[in-house]
Amino acid sequence: MRKFSFFIGINWCISFCNRTLKIIAMIWITNASYLGEYKIEFQFNDTNKGIVNIESILDKHIFSPQKNVDYFKNFKLNAWTIEWDNGADFSPEFLLSQLNKQQ
């Protein structure tokens, strides 16, 4: 199986896999603000904006330190998503799906 992708402009990616052409809208977080009680307000590059309560999705081992609210609220915004010093992060697509699920 051969797969390759390339970007067109800033917001789009074309991916070829098994003779299938997919055009994918690229999404990333442009701003994130801690609101309290494990809630973060996200602004995405595609104009989506809203609050996600992340407390219920911290069940994986890598997120153990994030269960401490003082550690949790010290995330950083990198080029596309939020991340913590221990390397844990969430993909923008996952955070957007949580936003849509919680609305």
C-alpha positions as CSV (number, residue, x, y, z in Angstrom):
1,M,0.0,0.0,0.0
2,R,1.5,3.3,-1.0
3,K,0.4,6.4,0.6
4,F,1.5,10.0,0.3
5,S,0.2,13.4,1.0
6,F,1.0,16.9,0.1
7,F,-0.4,20.3,1.2
8,I,-2.1,22.8,-1.0
9,G,-2.0,26.2,0.5
10,I,-2.5,26.5,4.2
11,N,-5.7,24.8,5.0
12,W,-5.9,21.8,2.6
13,C,-4.1,18.5,2.2
14,I,-4.5,16.0,-0.6
15,S,-3.9,12.4,0.3
16,F,-3.6,9.4,-2.0
17,C,-4.0,5.9,-0.6
18,N,-4.9,2.8,-2.5
19,R,-5.9,4.8,-5.5
20,T,-8.3,6.9,-3.5
21,L,-8.0,10.7,-3.5
22,K,-9.0,12.5,-0.4
23,I,-9.0,16.2,0.1
24,I,-8.8,17.0,3.8
25,A,-9.4,20.3,5.5
26,M,-6.5,21.0,7.9
27,I,-7.5,22.1,11.3
28,W,-5.6,23.6,14.2
29,I,-6.1,25.5,17.4
30,T,-5.4,29.2,17.2
31,N,-6.1,30.1,20.8
32,A,-6.8,28.2,24.0
33,S,-7.7,29.7,27.4
34,Y,-8.0,27.8,30.7
35,L,-11.4,28.7,32.4
36,G,-11.2,26.5,35.5
37,E,-12.4,23.0,36.5
38,Y,-10.6,21.3,33.5
39,K,-12.5,23.5,31.1
40,I,-10.6,25.1,28.2
41,E,-12.0,27.5,25.6
42,F,-10.7,26.7,22.1
43,Q,-10.6,28.8,19.0
44,F,-10.0,26.8,15.8
45,N,-8.7,28.1,12.5
46,D,-12.0,27.3,10.8
47,T,-14.0,29.7,13.0
48,N,-15.2,27.0,15.4
49,K,-15.1,28.2,19.0
50,G,-16.2,26.7,22.3
51,I,-15.5,25.2,25.6
52,V,-14.4,21.6,26.2
53,N,-14.4,19.9,29.6
54,I,-11.4,17.6,29.4
55,E,-11.6,16.1,32.9
56,S,-13.6,13.0,31.7
57,I,-11.0,12.2,29.0
58,L,-7.9,12.1,31.2
59,D,-8.2,8.3,31.7
60,K,-5.0,7.3,29.8
61,H,-1.7,6.8,31.7
62,I,0.1,9.6,29.9
63,F,-2.6,12.0,31.3
64,S,-2.0,11.0,34.9
65,P,-0.1,14.3,35.7
66,Q,-3.0,16.3,34.1
67,K,-5.3,15.1,36.8
68,N,-3.5,17.6,39.1
69,V,-5.3,20.8,38.2
70,D,-2.2,22.9,38.8
71,Y,-0.3,20.8,36.2
72,F,-3.3,20.7,33.9
73,K,-3.7,24.4,33.6
74,N,-0.1,24.9,32.5
75,F,-0.5,23.7,29.0
76,K,1.2,25.4,26.1
77,L,-0.2,26.2,22.6
78,N,2.2,24.8,19.9
79,A,1.8,25.3,16.2
80,W,-1.4,23.2,16.0
81,T,-2.7,22.1,19.5
82,I,-2.2,22.2,23.2
83,E,0.5,20.2,24.9
84,W,2.0,19.7,28.3
85,D,5.6,19.3,29.5
86,N,5.3,15.5,29.7
87,G,4.6,15.4,25.9
88,A,0.9,14.7,26.3
89,D,-1.4,16.4,23.8
90,F,-4.7,16.1,22.0
91,S,-5.2,16.3,18.3
92,P,-7.2,19.3,17.1
93,E,-9.6,17.0,15.4
94,F,-10.3,15.1,18.6
95,L,-10.8,18.4,20.6
96,L,-13.2,19.6,17.9
97,S,-15.1,16.3,18.1
98,Q,-15.4,16.8,21.9
99,L,-16.6,20.3,21.4
100,N,-19.3,19.2,19.0
101,K,-20.2,16.3,21.3
102,Q,-20.5,18.5,24.4
103,Q,-22.6,21.2,22.7
